Amino acid sequence: MSELLDVRVASVRQLTPLVREFTFEAVSGELPGFSAGSHVQVHMPGTGRPLCNAYSLLSDPLQRQYYRIAVRLQEQSRGGSRFMHEQVKEGDVLRLSPPANLFAPHSRAGHHLMIAGGIGITPFMAYIAALEQRGGSMELHYAYRSGLTDTYLEELAARLGAALHPYDGRAGQRLNIRQVLSDQPLGTHVYICGPDSLISDVCQTADALGWPAERIHWEAFAAPEPGEPFVAELADGRTLAVPGDYSLLEALEQAGVPVPNLCRGGVCGQCMTPYSAGEVDHRDLYLSDSERADHLMPCVSRGKGGCTVKLAL
């Protein structure tokens, strides 16, 4: 895995009661460059577990002096968002993974249709900066709850004008996905970031309307859901007890077993791991049915019913 970056928290802003923004600067040297759609993983010390969450970079990719992320406080936090909201303060030093991009805007798209739900606005802040610089055609449909998840709304209105379509759920405003997808020029690519329900609705509607799969792009950084405890057996005979509130990936990392990963949410494929026995609850959005017969994604997959899963690690 790539060497981690030491960064200092340059500023912290409370944008809404649920959303806090963090600006990071390099402790020494320069921060690596990144492209629109990139994310970093924030490693969280002192939590008693190998806790690490991925967050989209929302700053302008041309501004190399700093990184910015925004973190929504999750009601059922496993510790990550609560750590960022309650413990991180200006001047703290944290460690980040280098930027990785699984959600870049398509270089040949004639028009960029962005659909965001709540904190899913974050990658599109960098998109908008990059598209403005190259004169790209774009529009943004932004669903939020006013006063809670309406981050950057005023800035977006000033930058996008009529290309911004806001929907305040607290005021009863609803995004008509079919109407939005039906009224697009040829060459449009759609990008979705937000809750799983929004991503699913947009993808299913686009498919029903005949959108080619290669023009539909989405990103979600969902924390692994808890489950029943189970046991993982390694190729060298060691066994690891995986608690119900740990992912298999976290248990492996705590045991000193390195596993490549980028998203920690079952979408990138980096942590795909072969297994030879055990009943697996596959929760990823990457593997095919045939691949699931002997591979799993330890960032989200679990053993069922307390069984033992034998890994080829």
VOBA-1610 file (N, C-alpha, C; in pm, whole numbers, padded with zeros to 5 digits, always signed):
BEGIN
Met+00083-00120+00000Met+00000+00000+00000Met+00087+00125+00000Ser+00035+00235-00054Ser+00111+00358-00063Ser+00138+00415+00075Glu+00250+00488+00085Glu+00287+00550+00211Glu+00184+00655+00250Leu+00151+00661+00377Leu+00051+00755+00423Leu+00107+00897+00430Leu+00017+00995+00423Leu+00054+01135+00426Leu+00026+01192+00564Asp+00121+01264+00620Asp+00099+01336+00745Asp+00047+01475+00713Val-00071+01507+00766Val-00131+01638+00740Val-00171+01704+00871Arg-00174+01835+00868Arg-00218+01913+00983Arg-00356+01969+00954Val-00442+01970+01054Val-00576+02028+01038Val-00561+02180+01044Ala-00574+02244+00928Ala-00555+02390+00919Ala-00679+02465+00966Ser-00797+02411+00941Ser-00919+02477+00986Ser-01032+02377+00995Val-01130+02409+01081Val-01251+02329+01099Val-01369+02424+01095Arg-01470+02393+01013Arg-01590+02478+01004Arg-01713+02392+01025Gln-01803+02436+01111Gln-01931+02369+01128Gln-02029+02430+01028Leu-02059+02356+00921Leu-02144+02410+00813Leu-02291+02402+00847Thr-02332+02293+00910Thr-02468+02274+00959Thr-02456+02193+01088Pro-02565+02172+01160Pro-02554+02088+01280Pro-02503+01947+01253Leu-02515+01901+01129Leu-02475+01764+01095Leu-02347+01755+01013Val-02301+01866+00955Val-02190+01860+00861Val-02077+01952+00906Arg-01958+01896+00912Arg-01838+01972+00951Arg-01734+01960+00841Glu-01672+02072+00808Glu-01571+02078+00701Glu-01431+02087+00763Phe-01336+02013+00702Phe-01198+02010+00748Phe-01105+02048+00633Thr-01008+02135+00661Thr-00904+02170+00566Thr-00772+02116+00618Phe-00701+02042+00533Phe-00573+01981+00570Phe-00460+02045+00490Glu-00345+02063+00555Glu-00224+02107+00488Glu-00111+02010+00519Ala-00011+02007+00434Ala+00100+01914+00455Ala+00180+01953+00578Val+00222+01854+00656Val+00311+01880+00769Val+00448+01924+00717Ser+00493+01863+00609Ser+00618+01903+00543Ser+00606+01871+00395Gly+00676+01947+00312Gly+00672+01924+00169Gly+00540+01967+00109Glu+00502+01900-00002Glu+00380+01934-00074Glu+00284+01817-00074Leu+00156+01849-00083Leu+00055+01746-00097Leu+00054+01694-00240Pro+00033+01565-00261Pro+00020+01513-00398Pro-00100+01576-00468Gly-00088+01593-00598Gly-00200+01644-00675Gly-00314+01543-00682Phe-00432+01591-00719Phe-00547+01502-00733Phe-00635+01555-00845Ser-00726+01472-00891Ser-00820+01509-00996Ser-00962+01509-00940Ala-01054+01574-01011Ala-01194+01581-00967Ala-01250+01440-00953Gly-01317+01417-00840Gly-01372+01285-00811Gly-01286+01202-00718Ser-01168+01254-00680Ser-01077+01179-00593Ser-01127+01176-00449His-01077+01078-00375His-01105+01069-00233His-00977+01034-00158Val-00979+01057-00028Val-00871+01012+00060Val-00933+00929+00171Gln-00851+00846+00233Gln-00892+00774+00354Gln-00828+00842+00473Val-00909+00874+00573Val-00859+00936+00696Val-00842+00826+00801His-00719+00811+00851His-00690+00712+00954His-00710+00779+01090Met-00785+00713+01176Met-00831+00774+01300Met-00767+00707+01420Pro-00672+00775+01484Pro-00600+00716+01597Pro-00682+00721+01725Gly-00645+00636+01819Gly-00704+00643+01952Gly-00847+00594+01961Thr-00894+00521+01860Thr-01031+00471+01863Thr-01038+00326+01910Gly-00922+00266+01936Gly-00920+00128+01983Gly-00940+00025+01875Arg-00942+00068+01750Arg-00960-00023+01638Arg-00898+00042+01513Pro-00869-00034+01410Pro-00810+00023+01288Pro-00915+00096+01205Leu-00965+00207+01259Leu-01076+00279+01194Leu-01022+00372+01087Cys-01083+00366+00970Cys-01036+00442+00854Cys-01155+00464+00762Asn-01189+00590+00735Asn-01304+00622+00650Asn-01259+00697+00525Ala-01329+00675+00415Ala-01300+00744+00289Ala-01390+00866+00274Tyr-01331+00977+00229Tyr-01406+01100+00208Tyr-01363+01164+00077Ser-01460+01216+00003Ser-01431+01284-00124Ser-01359+01416-00099Leu-01264+01448-00186Leu-01199+01578-00182Leu-01288+01678-00253Leu-01324+01786-00186Leu-01415+01882-00246Leu-01344+02010-00289Ser-01216+02021-00263Ser-01143+02141-00300Ser-01110+02142-00449Asp-01073+02259-00500Asp-01035+02277-00640Asp-00907+02198-00668Pro-00907+02108-00766Pro-00786+02029-00793Pro-00665+02114-00830Leu-00685+02238-00874Leu-00572+02325-00906Leu-00508+02387-00782Gln-00579+02382-00670Gln-00525+02437-00546Gln-00450+02326-00472Arg-00319+02322-00491Arg-00237+02213-00438Arg-00195+02234-00293Gln-00225+02352-00236Gln-00174+02381-00102Gln-00252+02308+00008Tyr-00373+02263-00022Tyr-00454+02204+00083Tyr-00554+02105+00024Tyr-00608+02020+00112Tyr-00720+01933+00081Tyr-00837+01977+00169Arg-00960+01963+00117Arg-01079+01987+00198Arg-01174+01869+00186Ile-01234+01832+00300Ile-01338+01730+00302Ile-01452+01782+00389Ala-01568+01723+00377Ala-01680+01752+00466Ala-01734+01619+00518Val-01764+01614+00647Val-01806+01490+00712Val-01943+01510+00774Arg-02036+01421+00738Arg-02169+01422+00798Arg-02170+01333+00921Leu-02221+01383+01031Leu-02234+01303+01152Leu-02345+01201+01131Gln-02309+01074+01134Gln-02405+00967+01110Gln-02476+00928+01239Glu-02606+00906+01230Glu-02684+00870+01348Glu-02637+00737+01408Gln-02603+00642+01323Gln-02555+00512+01369Gln-02405+00500+01344Ser-02329+00600+01388Ser-02185+00603+01363Ser-02115+00486+01431Arg-02024+00421+01358Arg-01939+00318+01417Arg-01820+00381+01489Gly-01811+00511+01485Gly-01703+00580+01552Gly-01631+00680+01464Gly-01636+00661+01331Gly-01560+00745+01241Gly-01611+00888+01234Ser-01737+00906+01199Ser-01789+01042+01187Ser-01795+01110+01324Arg-01822+01032+01428Arg-01824+01091+01562Arg-01684+01137+01603Phe-01583+01058+01567Phe-01445+01097+01595Phe-01412+01229+01525Met-01450+01240+01398Met-01419+01362+01323Met-01493+01483+01380His-01615+01464+01425His-01694+01576+01478His-01657+01614+01621Glu-01622+01515+01702Glu-01605+01542+01844Glu-01460+01553+01891Gln-01366+01496+01814Gln-01229+01493+01864Gln-01129+01571+01780Val-01153+01584+01651Val-01054+01650+01565Val-01068+01802+01579Lys-00954+01867+01600Lys-00954+02013+01615Lys-00837+02072+01537Glu-00841+02204+01517Glu-00735+02273+01444Glu-00600+02248+01511Gly-00499+02223+01430Gly-00365+02196+01478Gly-00333+02049+01494Asp-00435+01962+01496Asp-00410+01818+01507Asp-00338+01767+01383Val-00261+01661+01401Val-00196+01594+01288Val-00264+01459+01266Leu-00305+01435+01144Leu-00369+01310+01105Leu-00291+01246+00991Arg-00325+01122+00962Arg-00263+01052+00849Arg-00371+01019+00746Leu-00337+01045+00620Leu-00428+01019+00509Leu-00363+00924+00411Ser-00446+00844+00345Ser-00398+00773+00227Ser-00381+00874+00114Pro-00292+00850+00018Pro-00283+00940-00097Pro-00415+00940-00174Pro-00445+01048-00246Pro-00571+01054-00322Pro-00583+00940-00423Ala-00702+00886-00435Ala-00734+00784-00536Ala-00864+00826-00602Asn-00882+00790-00728Asn-01000+00834-00802Asn-01074+00716-00862Leu-01196+00694-00814Leu-01285+00591-00867Leu-01408+00653-00932Phe-01409+00788-00943Phe-01533+00858-00981Phe-01502+00982-01065Ala-01411+00969-01159Ala-01371+01085-01239Ala-01478+01118-01343Pro-01499+01248-01373Pro-01590+01284-01482Pro-01537+01232-01615His-01628+01184-01698His-01587+01124-01825His-01532+01230-01920Ser-01415+01204-01975Ser-01346+01306-02056Ser-01418+01338-02186Arg-01501+01244-02237Arg-01566+01267-02367Arg-01715+01297-02355Ala-01762+01318-02234Ala-01904+01349-02217Ala-01937+01484-02279Gly-02049+01489-02353Gly-02093+01615-02409Gly-02161+01702-02306His-02220+01640-02205His-02290+01712-02099His-02279+01630-01971His-02255+01697-01859His-02236+01629-01730His-02357+01658-01642Leu-02434+01552-01614Leu-02554+01561-01530Leu-02521+01506-01393Met-02514+01594-01293Met-02479+01554-01157Met-02603+01549-01070Ile-02619+01440-00996Ile-02733+01423-00905Ile-02676+01392-00767Ala-02702+01481-00671Ala-02645+01468-00537Ala-02755+01461-00433Gly-02732+01381-00331Gly-02821+01375-00215Gly-02744+01405-00089Gly-02776+01515-00022Gly-02713+01550+00105Gly-02562+01564+00094Ile-02488+01491+00178Ile-02343+01500+00180Ile-02282+01450+00050Gly-02362+01386-00035Gly-02314+01344-00167Gly-02278+01460-00257Ile-02296+01582-00212Ile-02255+01698-00291Ile-02103+01711-00299Thr-02030+01651-00204Thr-01888+01681-00191Thr-01804+01655-00317Pro-01814+01540-00385Pro-01729+01524-00503Pro-01763+01621-00615Phe-01887+01668-00618Phe-01930+01758-00725Phe-01875+01899-00708Met-01831+01935-00588Met-01766+02064-00571Met-01637+02068-00653Ala-01561+01958-00649Ala-01439+01950-00730Ala-01473+01935-00878Tyr-01577+01860-00912Tyr-01623+01848-01050Tyr-01649+01986-01109Ile-01726+02067-01035Ile-01769+02197-01086Ile-01647+02285-01112Ala-01552+02285-01020Ala-01431+02364-01041Ala-01357+02320-01166Ala-01343+02188-01185Ala-01271+02137-01301Ala-01347+02166-01431Leu-01479+02149-01430Leu-01559+02174-01551Leu-01564+02322-01585Glu-01566+02408-01485Glu-01562+02552-01510Glu-01433+02590-01581Gln-01324+02529-01540Gln-01193+02563-01598Gln-01181+02523-01744Arg-01250+02415-01783Arg-01240+02373-01922Arg-01367+02400-02002Gly-01460+02475-01943Gly-01581+02512-02015Gly-01674+02397-02042Gly-01680+02301-01954Gly-01766+02185-01974Gly-01912+02217-01948Ser-02000+02150-02022Ser-02144+02167-02005Ser-02191+02083-01887Met-02269+02144-01796Met-02307+02070-01675Met-02437+02124-01617Glu-02499+02039-01534Glu-02611+02080-01451Glu-02609+01994-01326Leu-02662+02050-01217Leu-02661+01982-01089Leu-02801+01978-01031His-02846+01858-00993His-02972+01838-00922His-02935+01796-00780Tyr-02975+01878-00683Tyr-02926+01865-00546Tyr-03043+01852-00449Ala-03058+01733-00392Ala-03163+01706-00293Ala-03103+01713-00153Tyr-03170+01785-00063Tyr-03114+01809+00070Tyr-03228+01837+00167Arg-03190+01851+00294Arg-03284+01898+00396Arg-03233+02030+00450Ser-03307+02136+00431Ser-03261+02269+00466Ser-03225+02277+00615Gly-03113+02343+00640Gly-03065+02359+00776Gly-02991+02240+00831Leu-02991+02126+00758Leu-02925+02006+00805Leu-02820+01954+00708Thr-02859+01937+00582Thr-02766+01881+00483Thr-02755+01967+00358Asp-02785+02097+00369Asp-02781+02187+00253Asp-02647+02258+00242Thr-02539+02184+00257Thr-02406+02243+00252Thr-02375+02302+00115Tyr-02311+02418+00115Tyr-02261+02487-00005Tyr-02373+02535-00098Leu-02497+02539-00052Leu-02608+02575-00139Leu-02593+02718-00193Glu-02560+02812-00107Glu-02546+02951-00153Glu-02432+02964-00253Glu-02320+02898-00225Glu-02207+02903-00318Glu-02245+02841-00453Leu-02316+02731-00450Leu-02356+02665-00574Leu-02451+02752-00655Ala-02544+02819-00587Ala-02638+02906-00657Ala-02564+03020-00727Ala-02462+03075-00661Ala-02387+03185-00720Ala-02303+03137-00839Arg-02251+03017-00831Arg-02162+02967-00937Arg-02239+02910-01056Leu-02349+02841-01030Leu-02418+02768-01136Leu-02540+02839-01193Gly-02602+02927-01117Gly-02721+02995-01166Gly-02831+02898-01203Ala-02880+02909-01327Ala-02992+02824-01372Ala-02953+02678-01387Ala-02824+02646-01384Ala-02780+02507-01396Ala-02793+02431-01264Leu-02830+02503-01158Leu-02856+02438-01029Leu-03005+02416-01011His-03042+02293-00976His-03182+02257-00951His-03190+02201-00809Pro-03231+02285-00711Pro-03235+02242-00572Pro-03369+02180-00533Tyr-03366+02085-00441Tyr-03487+02018-00392Tyr-03476+02006-00241Asp-03556+02085-00170Asp-03554+02084-00024Asp-03658+01984+00027Gly-03611+01872+00080Gly-03702+01770+00128Gly-03789+01817+00244Arg-03738+01908+00324Arg-03816+01958+00438Arg-03931+02048+00391Ala-03922+02099+00269Ala-04029+02181+00212Ala-04118+02100+00120Gly-04097+01967+00116Gly-04179+01880+00033Gly-04141+01877-00113Gln-04025+01932-00148Gln-03981+01933-00288Gln-03917+01798-00321Arg-03952+01741-00434Arg-03902+01610-00471Arg-03838+01612-00610Leu-03732+01537-00622Leu-03661+01521-00748Leu-03735+01418-00833Asn-03776+01458-00953Asn-03842+01366-01047Asn-03734+01306-01136Ile-03684+01191-01097Ile-03570+01131-01166Ile-03603+01098-01311Arg-03719+01042-01336Arg-03756+01006-01473Arg-03759+01130-01562Gln-03816+01237-01513Gln-03824+01358-01592Gln-03685+01414-01622Val-03598+01414-01522Val-03462+01466-01541Val-03386+01383-01643Leu-03394+01251-01632Leu-03319+01164-01723Leu-03379+01161-01863Ser-03506+01191-01875Ser-03572+01186-02006Ser-03543+01309-02091Asp-03495+01413-02029Asp-03479+01541-02097Asp-03332+01579-02106Gln-03250+01488-02165Gln-03107+01512-02174Gln-03057+01499-02317Pro-02960+01582-02354Pro-02906+01574-02490Pro-02820+01449-02509Leu-02799+01412-02636Leu-02711+01300-02666Leu-02572+01328-02612Gly-02506+01224-02567Gly-02371+01239-02514Gly-02366+01275-02367Thr-02483+01279-02300Thr-02485+01311-02157Thr-02439+01191-02075His-02359+01218-01972His-02325+01118-01872His-02385+01164-01740Val-02439+01069-01663Val-02499+01102-01534Val-02410+01049-01423Tyr-02396+01128-01318Tyr-02313+01095-01202Tyr-02400+01109-01077Ile-02400+01007-00991Ile-02484+01008-00872Ile-02398+00985-00749Cys-02422+01066-00646Cys-02356+01045-00518Cys-02454+01081-00408Gly-02474+00990-00315Gly-02570+01015-00207Gly-02613+00883-00145Pro-02728+00880-00082Pro-02776+00758-00018Pro-02796+00645-00118Asp-02787+00521-00069Asp-02805+00404-00156Asp-02938+00409-00230Ser-03044+00457-00162Ser-03175+00461-00226Ser-03176+00552-00347Leu-03107+00665-00339Leu-03099+00758-00452Leu-03021+00695-00566Ile-02908+00635-00535Ile-02826+00571-00638Ile-02906+00462-00708Ser-02974+00379-00630Ser-03052+00270-00687Ser-03164+00323-00776Asp-03235+00425-00730Asp-03346+00481-00809Asp-03298+00538-00941Val-03187+00612-00938Val-03137+00672-01061Val-03088+00564-01157Cys-03013+00467-01106Cys-02960+00362-01193Cys-03072+00279-01255Gln-03174+00243-01176Gln-03284+00164-01229Gln-03366+00242-01331Thr-03387+00371-01304Thr-03464+00453-01398Thr-03386+00472-01527Ala-03256+00497-01516Ala-03172+00514-01635Ala-03173+00388-01720Asp-03163+00273-01654Asp-03166+00146-01727Asp-03300+00126-01797Ala-03410+00160-01727Ala-03543+00145-01786Ala-03563+00237-01906Leu-03496+00351-01905Leu-03506+00447-02015Leu-03408+00417-02128Gly-03327+00313-02111Gly-03236+00274-02217Gly-03101+00342-02216Trp-03065+00401-02105Trp-02932+00462-02096Trp-02826+00353-02102Pro-02721+00369-02184Pro-02611+00271-02184Pro-02542+00271-02048Ala-02501+00154-02003Ala-02439+00142-01871Ala-02314+00227-01858Glu-02242+00244-01970Glu-02116+00319-01963Glu-02138+00469-01943Arg-02263+00515-01951Arg-02291+00658-01927Arg-02350+00683-01788Ile-02350+00581-01703Ile-02404+00593-01568Ile-02290+00570-01468His-02265+00668-01382His-02153+00660-01287His-02204+00695-01147Trp-02157+00625-01047Trp-02202+00653-00912Trp-02093+00624-00811Glu-02108+00684-00695Glu-02013+00663-00587Glu-02086+00667-00453Ala-02046+00578-00363Ala-02102+00577-00227Ala-01996+00522-00134Phe-01978+00591-00022Phe-01885+00543+00080Phe-01966+00505+00203Ala-02021+00386+00201Ala-02105+00341+00312Ala-02021+00259+00410Ala-02036+00288+00538Ala-01967+00209+00639Ala-02024+00068+00640Pro-01940-00032+00667Pro-01990-00171+00668Pro-02096-00189+00777Glu-02202-00260+00742Glu-02308-00286+00838Glu-02262-00392+00939Pro-02302-00380+01065Pro-02267-00482+01163Pro-02338-00614+01131Gly-02295-00719+01196Gly-02357-00851+01173Gly-02319-00945+01286Glu-02341-01073+01263Glu-02307-01173+01364Glu-02155-01193+01369Pro-02100-01218+01489Pro-01957-01251+01498Pro-01929-01380+01420Phe-01808-01392+01368Phe-01768-01514+01299Phe-01617-01529+01312Val-01564-01637+01258Val-01422-01667+01267Val-01363-01672+01127Ala-01245-01613+01112Ala-01172-01622+00986Ala-01046-01705+01009Glu-01024-01805+00924Glu-00904-01889+00933Glu-00811-01853+00819Leu-00686-01822+00852Leu-00587-01783+00753Leu-00514-01905+00699Ala-00443-01887+00589Ala-00374-01999+00525Ala-00267-02059+00614Asp-00209-01980+00706Asp-00105-02031+00796Asp-00161-02099+00920Gly-00296-02113+00926Gly-00359-02181+01038Gly-00408-02090+01148Arg-00369-01963+01147Arg-00417-01871+01249Arg-00567-01849+01234Thr-00633-01823+01346Thr-00775-01790+01342Thr-00796-01652+01404Leu-00889-01578+01345Leu-00922-01444+01392Leu-01070-01441+01428Ala-01101-01398+01547Ala-01240-01376+01586Ala-01281-01238+01537Val-01384-01231+01455Val-01431-01104+01399Val-01558-01064+01474Pro-01551-00961+01559Pro-01670-00917+01633Pro-01779-00866+01539Gly-01899-00858+01591Gly-02012-00814+01509Gly-02000-00672+01459Asp-01927-00586+01532Asp-01915-00446+01490Asp-01783-00418+01420Tyr-01707-00521+01385Tyr-01585-00508+01306Tyr-01611-00562+01166Ser-01547-00503+01067Ser-01543-00567+00936Ser-01431-00669+00935Leu-01436-00763+00842Leu-01327-00859+00828Leu-01197-00786+00794Leu-01205-00682+00713Leu-01087-00605+00678Leu-01023-00544+00803Glu-01104-00488+00892Glu-01051-00428+01015Glu-00985-00533+01103Ala-01046-00651+01111Ala-00987-00758+01192Ala-00854-00803+01134Leu-00845-00812+01002Leu-00719-00850+00938Leu-00612-00744+00962Glu-00649-00618+00949Glu-00552-00510+00972Glu-00504-00509+01116Gln-00594-00532+01210Gln-00556-00534+01351Gln-00460-00649+01380Ala-00471-00758+01303Ala-00382-00873+01320Ala-00252-00858+01242Gly-00235-00744+01174Gly-00113-00719+01100Gly-00110-00783+00963Val-00226-00817+00908Val-00235-00876+00774Val-00271-00765+00676Pro-00178-00722+00592Pro-00207-00611+00500Pro-00297-00657+00385Val-00397-00577+00357Val-00488-00605+00246Val-00505-00476+00165Pro-00471-00476+00036Pro-00489-00354-00044Pro-00635-00310-00044Asn-00659-00180-00034Asn-00797-00130-00038Asn-00797+00016-00076Leu-00908+00059-00137Leu-00923+00199-00177Leu-01051+00262-00124Cys-01161+00185-00124Cys-01291+00247-00092Cys-01346+00204+00044Arg-01314+00084+00089Arg-01364+00026+00213Arg-01517+00019+00216Gly-01578+00015+00097Gly-01722+00011+00088Gly-01776-00091-00011Gly-01691-00181-00060Gly-01738-00288-00147Gly-01764-00250-00291Val-01696-00145-00341Val-01722-00102-00478Val-01600-00101-00569Cys-01479-00097-00512Cys-01362-00076-00599Cys-01295-00205-00643Gly-01307-00312-00566Gly-01247-00439-00604Gly-01105-00461-00556Gln-01044-00361-00493Gln-00904-00371-00455Gln-00879-00479-00350Cys-00972-00499-00259Cys-00948-00593-00150Cys-01001-00734-00179Met-01040-00763-00301Met-01095-00894-00335Met-01002-01006-00288Thr-01058-01100-00212Thr-00978-01203-00145Thr-01040-01340-00171Pro-00958-01438-00210Pro-01013-01573-00230Pro-01040-01644-00098Tyr-01143-01728-00096Tyr-01173-01811+00021Tyr-01211-01950-00029Ser-01194-02049+00062Ser-01216-02189+00019Ser-01328-02259+00095Ala-01376-02199+00204Ala-01482-02264+00282Ala-01553-02160+00366Gly-01678-02190+00399Gly-01757-02101+00482Gly-01871-02038+00405Glu-01979-02010+00476Glu-02095-01945+00415Glu-02080-01794+00430Val-02077-01723+00317Val-02044-01580+00318Val-02166-01496+00285Asp-02183-01390+00363Asp-02285-01288+00335Asp-02217-01180+00251His-02237-01187+00120His-02173-01091+00028His-02254-00961+00026Arg-02189-00853+00063Arg-02258-00725+00069Arg-02196-00622-00027Asp-02111-00671-00115Asp-02041-00579-00206Asp-02125-00548-00328Leu-02080-00449-00404Leu-02142-00411-00530Leu-02044-00428-00645Tyr-01954-00523-00631Tyr-01847-00540-00730Tyr-01843-00679-00791Leu-01846-00782-00708Leu-01825-00918-00756Leu-01946-00971-00833Ser-01919-01052-00936Ser-02026-01121-01007Ser-02068-01243-00927Asp-02180-01302-00963Asp-02228-01422-00893Asp-02126-01534-00900Ser-02061-01551-01014Ser-01962-01659-01027Ser-01838-01630-00942Glu-01797-01505-00935Glu-01681-01470-00853Glu-01707-01490-00705Arg-01833-01473-00663Arg-01866-01489-00522Arg-01856-01633-00474Ala-01845-01726-00566Ala-01831-01866-00526Ala-01700-01891-00453Asp-01597-01813-00483Asp-01468-01835-00418Asp-01391-01706-00388His-01459-01592-00396His-01396-01466-00359His-01493-01382-00275Leu-01438-01300-00188Leu-01519-01209-00108Leu-01447-01075-00097Met-01520-00975-00049Met-01466-00841-00027Met-01462-00818+00124Pro-01345-00831+00188Pro-01340-00825+00335Pro-01380-00689+00394Cys-01389-00586+00313Cys-01431-00456+00367Cys-01579-00457+00407Val-01660-00542+00343Val-01804-00545+00373Val-01860-00686+00394Ser-01797-00789+00339Ser-01851-00925+00346Ser-01826-00987+00483Arg-01915-01077+00524Arg-01905-01141+00655Arg-01940-01289+00644Gly-01893-01366+00743Gly-01939-01504+00756Gly-02077-01508+00814Lys-02158-01602+00770Lys-02296-01613+00818Lys-02303-01703+00940Gly-02392-01664+01033Gly-02427-01751+01145Gly-02313-01800+01230Gly-02209-01718+01245Gly-02097-01757+01330Gly-02008-01864+01269Cys-02015-01886+01141Cys-01935-01990+01076Cys-01789-01950+01068Thr-01705-02042+01024Thr-01564-02016+00999Thr-01542-02000+00849Val-01480-01890+00810Val-01449-01863+00670Val-01299-01883+00650Lys-01261-01973+00559Lys-01120-02001+00533Lys-01072-01911+00419Leu-00971-01829+00450Leu-00919-01735+00353Leu-00786-01783+00296Ala-00758-01748+00171Ala-00630-01781+00109Ala-00534-01663+00130Leu-00510-01630+00255Leu-00421-01519+00292Leu-00313-01572+00386
//
